[in-house]
Structure formats: structure tokens, C-alpha cells
């Protein structure tokens, strides 16, 4: 979800303080356990934030859309505890701690907004910890709804493969779920995007009432 820091700020006026970087799709913007110094602003593209478990598996934490920031936890110059990966080609701006201090001179209100954003990012992280307790359908539904809310649009600019990579699910699992939702009129599938036609049907009470069995149940049946 978009934070106050991201929505209340006209970033175009501050990009000159940052360093512009182009990141190819499926490439890390920053990596877990590496030392950080500053934060990143996503100008174009799409990124996912993941964290590695003690078993070495990646767990999805958040999806970052253009206009959002990431990597805030290293403003104290400590190692990253997450990894940011560009889902598709992306343009990011990196703001060092010293550059942030320069920004504060012209926009002192950034400090309080920055604090609010860090608190919200921590809440997002806590919510994401419980994601794997959800069914595959619930994980994809929550992901689609969050992206729609952040884009302020019901069209999700992802392919099925990119959605699978974001959710950490197999492409066949995502395909079966989307096919069932399309048949129910919940979504419309385009060439490189999805249109959520019935977002109300992706909310938990309605989702659990859908007539098709979950992927997990079908796997047990067969």
C-alpha cells in the first residue's frame, strides 16, 4: 500500500538530488544482508520485495509500483533485511543519506513523513509474514488488490509469468486460478495485463465462497 510519504510528495521536484539507475528485469536493485546507505525511489517499472527464510526460501513482502520508495531500513547505514528485485525493466533513483539531508534543507517536513513511512513499511512486513498461511488463491487475490489500490486502476500491468514470480508460485498454479476467475467474470485477461472487473469477489469472504476447489484441494484429489 502507498504510504503518506509517497502520496503527499511531488517527487519530480526532488529527483535531481538522487542518482538515476536503470535496472534490467529479474535483476536485484539491492540485496539482503548487503550494506545500505540511503533509499530508492521507483520511477518506472515494477519491483518486488522479498526476504529469505532460514531455509533459504524467498518470501514475498511487498510489491513496489512507480511513485513508491524502498530500502528505507538502511538509512541508519545497516545491512538490508530484504531484497528488491525488478520484475520488469525499471528506472530507480538512489538517494544517499547525505542527499537526504540536502533535501531536508528545502523540505523539512520530509522528516515526519519519512518516520510515518518507516512505521507503515514495518506493518507491511508483519502482514507479509502471515502470507504463506493463506491459500494460493488468497495470496494472488491480495496481491492483485494491493496493486490495484497502489495504481488507482483496476488494470494490473503484469503477465501471468510476472504475477507468478511476484507471488512466488508456479506459473501453472497461477494459470489455473486466473482461468477459473476469468470464467466467473472476476477478471479479464489481456495480452500483458489483467483487468479486475469484480474486486469485491477477491476479498476474503467472497473468495472463500467461490464454487471452484482450491489448488491445494485439487492436488489432494488427484
KEKE-3310 file (N, C-alpha, C; in steps of 0.2 Angstrom, whole numbers, plus 5000, padded with zeros to 4 digits):
npx = (5004:5002:5011:5010:5021:5024:5013:5010:5020:5028:5038:5045:5050:5061:5070:5082:5091:5094:5102:5101:5097:5097:5088:5088:5075:5071:5083:5092:5089:5094:5102:5098:5106:5117:5127:5118:5115:5106:5091:5079:5069:5056:5054:5050:5043:5042:5043:5048:5048:5057:5061:5073:5070:5076:5077:5081:5072:5063:5052:5038:5037:5032:5025:5031:5027:5028:5032:5034:5044:5058:5069:5071:5075:5089:5093:5100:5112:5114:5114:5104:5088:5080:5077:5077:5069:5069:5054:5051:5060:5067:5067:5076:5079:5092:5095:5106:5111:5117:5112:5099:5099:5102:5090:5081:5084:5077:5065:5059:5048:5049:5055:5046:5036:5044:5046:5033:5032:5042:5036:5025:5030:5035:5023:5018:5028:5026:5013:5015:5022:5013:5008:5010:5002:4991:4979:4984:4975:4971:4983:4986:4975:4975:4987:4984:4974:4981:4990:4981:4975:4987:4990:4979:4970:4961:4967:4980:4997:5004:5011:5006:5017:5025:5017:5016:5030:5030:5022:5028:5024:5020:5019:5009:5000:4996:4990:4979:4971:4968:4962:4950:4945:4942:4932:4922:4920:4927:4939:4948:4958:4971:4983:4996:4992:4980:4963:4954:4938:4929:4932:4927:4924:4936:4939:4942:4929:4921:4929:4932:4920:4919:4914:4924:4936:4950:4968:4976:4967:4963:4974:4976:4965:4968)
npy = (4994:5012:5024:5038:5047:5044:5048:5061:5069:5078:5070:5073:5085:5083:5074:5077:5077:5064:5049:5043:5026:5012:4997:4980:4969:4956:4957:4961:4976:4980:4969:4957:4958:4965:4980:4995:5012:5024:5027:5020:5026:5022:5025:5021:5005:4990:4982:4969:4965:4954:4942:4932:4916:4906:4894:4896:4900:4912:4924:4933:4950:4963:4973:4985:4999:5012:5028:5025:5021:5012:5001:5008:5005:5005:5018:5020:5016:5002:4984:4978:4970:4964:4960:4968:4966:4969:4967:4969:4978:4993:5010:5018:5029:5033:5039:5045:5045:5058:5065:5065:5073:5085:5087:5089:5102:5110:5104:5102:5096:5083:5074:5070:5064:5054:5046:5041:5034:5023:5017:5012:5003:4994:4988:4983:4973:4964:4960:4953:4942:4933:4929:4916:4908:4908:4902:4898:4905:4915:4922:4927:4935:4945:4951:4956:4965:4974:4979:4985:4995:5003:5008:5015:5010:4997:4989:4978:4979:4966:4951:4934:4926:4935:4939:4926:4926:4937:4932:4921:4908:4894:4895:4887:4885:4898:4901:4892:4897:4910:4907:4901:4912:4920:4913:4915:4928:4937:4943:4950:4944:4951:4954:4957:4961:4962:4964:4969:4965:4962:4967:4966:4952:4947:4949:4942:4935:4933:4927:4914:4908:4905:4894:4885:4872:4874:4876:4868:4858:4852:4846:4837:4829:4823)
npz = (5000:4997:5005:5016:5015:5001:4994:4997:4992:4979:4969:4957:4958:4966:4961:4956:4966:4968:4962:4946:4940:4929:4929:4924:4921:4932:4939:4954:4964:4976:4989:5001:5017:5012:5014:5016:5011:5012:5002:4990:4975:4965:4949:4936:4930:4939:4955:4966:4984:4993:5006:5013:5021:5035:5029:5017:5007:4997:5003:4999:5002:4999:4985:4974:4966:4953:4959:4972:4987:4993:5003:5014:5027:5029:5031:5043:5040:5040:5037:5023:5026:5017:5000:4985:4969:4952:4943:4930:4917:4925:4931:4943:4957:4967:4983:4994:5011:5014:5003:5006:5018:5012:5005:5015:5019:5011:5011:5025:5031:5027:5036:5046:5038:5033:5044:5047:5036:5037:5048:5043:5033:5041:5047:5035:5033:5044:5041:5029:5034:5037:5025:5019:5025:5019:5006:4989:4981:4989:4991:4978:4976:4986:4982:4969:4973:4981:4971:4963:4971:4973:4961:4958:4949:4940:4931:4930:4927:4923:4917:4916:4920:4926:4937:4943:4947:4956:4966:4970:4966:4956:4938:4932:4943:4945:4932:4932:4943:4938:4926:4931:4938:4927:4920:4929:4928:4936:4933:4918:4905:4897:4884:4890:4903:4917:4920:4933:4936:4945:4959:4972:4973:4976:4989:5005:5012:5001:4992:4998:4996:4983:4970:4964:4968:4978:4973:4981:4986:4974:4971:4981:4978:4966)
capx = (5000:5005:5012:5009:5027:5024:5007:5010:5026:5029:5044:5048:5054:5067:5074:5089:5095:5096:5106:5097:5099:5092:5089:5085:5070:5074:5089:5092:5091:5098:5101:5098:5112:5122:5126:5115:5116:5101:5085:5077:5063:5055:5052:5047:5044:5039:5048:5045:5052:5057:5066:5075:5069:5081:5078:5084:5067:5061:5045:5036:5035:5028:5026:5033:5025:5031:5030:5035:5051:5060:5076:5071:5078:5096:5095:5104:5118:5114:5113:5097:5085:5076:5080:5072:5070:5065:5050:5052:5065:5065:5071:5076:5084:5095:5096:5111:5109:5119:5107:5093:5100:5101:5083:5078:5085:5072:5058:5060:5043:5051:5057:5040:5033:5049:5045:5027:5033:5045:5032:5020:5033:5036:5017:5018:5032:5022:5007:5018:5025:5007:5005:5011:4997:4985:4979:4987:4970:4971:4989:4985:4969:4978:4992:4981:4970:4986:4992:4976:4975:4993:4990:4972:4967:4959:4971:4986:5001:5008:5010:5005:5023:5027:5012:5019:5036:5029:5019:5032:5020:5022:5015:5003:4996:4993:4986:4973:4967:4966:4957:4944:4942:4940:4926:4917:4919:4930:4945:4948:4965:4973:4990:5001:4989:4974:4958:4950:4931:4925:4937:4923:4925:4943:4940:4942:4923:4918:4934:4931:4914:4919:4912:4929:4940:4957:4973:4978:4962:4963:4981:4974:4960:4972)
capy = (5000:5018:5027:5046:5050:5044:5051:5069:5072:5079:5068:5076:5091:5081:5068:5080:5076:5057:5046:5038:5020:5008:4990:4976:4964:4950:4959:4964:4983:4979:4963:4956:4957:4969:4986:5000:5019:5028:5023:5020:5028:5018:5030:5017:4998:4986:4978:4965:4965:4948:4941:4925:4912:4902:4888:4898:4901:4919:4925:4940:4955:4969:4975:4992:5002:5018:5033:5022:5021:5006:5001:5014:5002:5006:5025:5020:5013:4995:4979:4977:4964:4962:4960:4971:4963:4972:4962:4971:4984:4998:5015:5020:5034:5031:5044:5043:5049:5065:5068:5066:5079:5091:5088:5091:5109:5113:5101:5100:5091:5076:5070:5067:5060:5049:5042:5038:5028:5018:5013:5008:4998:4988:4985:4978:4967:4960:4957:4948:4936:4928:4927:4909:4904:4909:4898:4901:4910:4921:4926:4931:4940:4950:4954:4960:4971:4979:4983:4990:5001:5007:5011:5018:5007:4990:4986:4976:4978:4961:4945:4928:4924:4940:4938:4920:4927:4941:4928:4915:4902:4891:4898:4883:4887:4905:4900:4888:4901:4915:4904:4900:4918:4923:4910:4918:4935:4941:4946:4949:4943:4954:4951:4958:4964:4959:4969:4966:4968:4962:4967:4963:4945:4945:4950:4935:4932:4931:4922:4908:4906:4903:4887:4880:4870:4877:4872:4863:4853:4848:4842:4831:4824:4819)
capz = (5000:4996:5012:5016:5012:4994:4991:4999:4990:4972:4968:4951:4960:4971:4958:4954:4972:4968:4956:4942:4938:4925:4932:4920:4924:4936:4942:4961:4965:4982:4991:5008:5021:5010:5017:5013:5013:5009:5000:4982:4973:4959:4944:4931:4931:4945:4959:4972:4990:4996:5012:5013:5027:5037:5025:5011:5003:4997:5004:4996:5007:4996:4978:4973:4960:4952:4964:4979:4989:4996:5006:5020:5033:5029:5032:5048:5037:5042:5031:5021:5028:5012:4993:4980:4963:4947:4940:4923:4917:4929:4932:4950:4959:4974:4987:4999:5017:5013:4998:5010:5022:5007:5003:5021:5020:5007:5013:5032:5033:5025:5042:5049:5033:5032:5050:5046:5030:5040:5053:5039:5030:5046:5047:5029:5034:5048:5037:5024:5037:5038:5019:5017:5029:5015:5001:4983:4978:4993:4990:4972:4977:4990:4978:4964:4976:4983:4966:4960:4975:4973:4954:4957:4942:4940:4926:4933:4921:4924:4913:4921:4922:4931:4943:4947:4950:4962:4971:4972:4964:4949:4933:4931:4948:4943:4926:4934:4947:4934:4922:4935:4939:4921:4919:4934:4927:4941:4929:4911:4904:4891:4882:4895:4909:4919:4922:4939:4935:4951:4965:4978:4973:4978:4996:5009:5012:4994:4989:5001:4994:4976:4969:4962:4973:4978:4970:4986:4987:4968:4971:4985:4975:4961)
cpx = (5004:5005:5011:5015:5027:5018:5007:5016:5026:5037:5048:5052:5061:5071:5081:5093:5098:5100:5102:5100:5094:5094:5085:5080:5074:5081:5088:5094:5095:5097:5101:5105:5118:5121:5123:5116:5112:5095:5084:5070:5062:5051:5048:5048:5040:5044:5045:5050:5052:5062:5067:5074:5076:5082:5080:5079:5065:5054:5044:5034:5030:5029:5026:5031:5028:5028:5031:5042:5052:5067:5077:5075:5085:5098:5100:5111:5119:5113:5105:5094:5080:5080:5075:5074:5066:5061:5051:5057:5062:5070:5071:5080:5086:5097:5100:5108:5111:5115:5101:5093:5099:5094:5079:5079:5080:5065:5059:5054:5044:5052:5051:5036:5037:5047:5039:5028:5036:5041:5027:5023:5034:5029:5016:5022:5029:5016:5010:5020:5019:5005:5005:5006:4991:4985:4982:4982:4970:4977:4988:4980:4972:4983:4989:4977:4975:4989:4987:4975:4981:4992:4984:4969:4966:4963:4978:4991:5006:5006:5008:5012:5026:5023:5015:5025:5035:5026:5023:5028:5022:5017:5009:4998:4992:4988:4979:4968:4964:4961:4950:4941:4939:4933:4920:4916:4922:4936:4944:4956:4966:4980:4995:4999:4983:4969:4954:4943:4927:4929:4934:4924:4931:4944:4939:4935:4920:4923:4933:4925:4914:4918:4918:4933:4947:4962:4975:4973:4962:4969:4979:4970:4963:4978)
cpy = (5006:5021:5035:5049:5050:5047:5059:5072:5072:5077:5071:5082:5089:5076:5071:5079:5068:5055:5041:5032:5016:5001:4985:4971:4958:4951:4963:4972:4983:4972:4962:4955:4961:4976:4991:5007:5023:5024:5024:5023:5025:5023:5026:5009:4995:4982:4974:4965:4958:4947:4934:4922:4909:4896:4890:4900:4909:4919:4933:4944:4961:4969:4982:4994:5009:5024:5031:5022:5014:5006:5006:5011:5003:5013:5025:5017:5006:4990:4979:4970:4961:4963:4963:4969:4967:4967:4963:4977:4990:5004:5018:5025:5032:5038:5042:5047:5056:5069:5070:5072:5085:5092:5091:5099:5113:5111:5098:5095:5084:5072:5067:5062:5053:5044:5038:5032:5022:5014:5009:5002:4992:4984:4980:4972:4962:4956:4951:4942:4931:4926:4920:4905:4904:4904:4902:4907:4916:4925:4930:4936:4946:4954:4958:4966:4976:4983:4988:4996:5006:5011:5015:5016:5000:4986:4984:4975:4973:4955:4939:4926:4929:4940:4932:4922:4932:4937:4923:4908:4900:4894:4894:4884:4893:4904:4897:4893:4907:4913:4903:4907:4922:4920:4913:4925:4940:4945:4945:4949:4946:4951:4952:4962:4960:4965:4966:4969:4967:4961:4965:4956:4942:4946:4943:4932:4929:4926:4915:4904:4904:4896:4882:4878:4873:4873:4866:4857:4849:4844:4836:4826:4820:4816)
cpz = (5000:5003:5011:5013:5004:4991:4992:4996:4982:4971:4962:4953:4964:4967:4957:4960:4972:4962:4952:4940:4934:4928:4927:4924:4926:4939:4949:4961:4971:4985:4999:5011:5018:5013:5013:5015:5009:5007:4992:4981:4966:4954:4939:4932:4936:4948:4964:4978:4993:5002:5012:5020:5029:5033:5018:5005:5003:4998:5002:5002:5004:4988:4978:4967:4959:4956:4971:4981:4993:4999:5011:5026:5034:5029:5038:5046:5040:5036:5029:5024:5023:5005:4989:4973:4958:4943:4932:4923:4921:4929:4939:4951:4966:4977:4993:5005:5017:5008:5002:5015:5018:5006:5009:5022:5016:5008:5020:5034:5031:5031:5045:5045:5033:5038:5049:5041:5033:5045:5048:5035:5035:5047:5041:5030:5038:5045:5032:5027:5037:5031:5017:5021:5025:5009:4995:4981:4982:4992:4984:4973:4981:4986:4973:4967:4978:4977:4963:4964:4974:4966:4953:4951:4943:4935:4929:4927:4922:4919:4918:4924:4928:4938:4947:4950:4957:4968:4974:4971:4957:4944:4931:4936:4947:4937:4928:4938:4942:4929:4925:4936:4933:4919:4923:4933:4932:4938:4922:4909:4897:4889:4887:4902:4911:4921:4927:4938:4941:4957:4972:4979:4975:4985:5000:5009:5006:4991:4992:4999:4987:4975:4967:4968:4973:4975:4975:4986:4980:4968:4975:4982:4970:4963)
residu = (UNK:UNK:UNK:UNK:UNK:UNK:UNK:UNK:UNK:UNK:UNK:UNK:UNK:UNK:UNK:UNK:UNK:UNK:UNK:UNK:UNK:UNK:UNK:UNK:UNK:UNK:UNK:UNK:UNK:UNK:UNK:UNK:UNK:UNK:UNK:UNK:UNK:UNK:UNK:UNK:UNK:UNK:UNK:UNK:UNK:UNK:UNK:UNK:UNK:UNK:UNK:UNK:UNK:UNK:UNK:UNK:UNK:UNK:UNK:UNK:UNK:UNK:UNK:UNK:UNK:UNK:UNK:UNK:UNK:UNK:UNK:UNK:UNK:UNK:UNK:UNK:UNK:UNK:UNK:UNK:UNK:UNK:UNK:UNK:UNK:UNK:UNK:UNK:UNK:UNK:UNK:UNK:UNK:UNK:UNK:UNK:UNK:UNK:UNK:UNK:UNK:UNK:UNK:UNK:UNK:UNK:UNK:UNK:UNK:UNK:UNK:UNK:UNK:UNK:UNK:UNK:UNK:UNK:UNK:UNK:UNK:UNK:UNK:UNK:UNK:UNK:UNK:UNK:UNK:UNK:UNK:UNK:UNK:UNK:UNK:UNK:UNK:UNK:UNK:UNK:UNK:UNK:UNK:UNK:UNK:UNK:UNK:UNK:UNK:UNK:UNK:UNK:UNK:UNK:UNK:UNK:UNK:UNK:UNK:UNK:UNK:UNK:UNK:UNK:UNK:UNK:UNK:UNK:UNK:UNK:UNK:UNK:UNK:UNK:UNK:UNK:UNK:UNK:UNK:UNK:UNK:UNK:UNK:UNK:UNK:UNK:UNK:UNK:UNK:UNK:UNK:UNK:UNK:UNK:UNK:UNK:UNK:UNK:UNK:UNK:UNK:UNK:UNK:UNK:UNK:UNK:UNK:UNK:UNK:UNK:UNK:UNK:UNK:UNK:UNK:UNK:UNK:UNK:UNK:UNK:UNK:UNK)
# end
